[in-house]
Amino acid sequence: MSIDSRQVAAGMLEAVPLVRTLGFEFVEVAAEADGEVHAVVRLPDTPATHNHVGGPHAGAMFTLGETASGAVVLAAFAHLLDRATPLAVRADIAYQKLARGAVRATARLGRPVAEVIAELDAGRRPEFPVRVEIATEEGKPTGEMTVVWTLRPN
């Protein structure tokens, strides 16, 4: 699977104005040799996104994780957008440690792409998890998240 990370980033920035508002940066969107799709999205350290103790606001971190998960979904299933709409179904987040400075969310698709597409082809509405690790620039974990997505047939 070939992924144009610039195209994914541009698509997310155009389709989701909040991503631009919060200043997210798309660091990487890629597919591994084994077919795993992942994305890394960065939230710069700016006072506008801080909470009352000077770290990134929980809402900004949630949005960062959800955005990284969306980048993975777009990268994996963009070729299906003419027949299915990706939608987040639910999300669970655990804030583990106060973050300081910029943070990165690394998202990975939790099911094989072919398996999800096979369900859609069979007339079902597939659901699939995207797991997200949130960490400081130095790699210290600050949170984790799972976003369950679906592909709703158009």
Summary of the structure (lengths in Angstrom):
residues: 154
radius of gyration: 15.2
end to end distance: 23.6
largest distance: 49.7
contacts: 484
relative contact order: 0.19
helix: 34%
strand: 38%
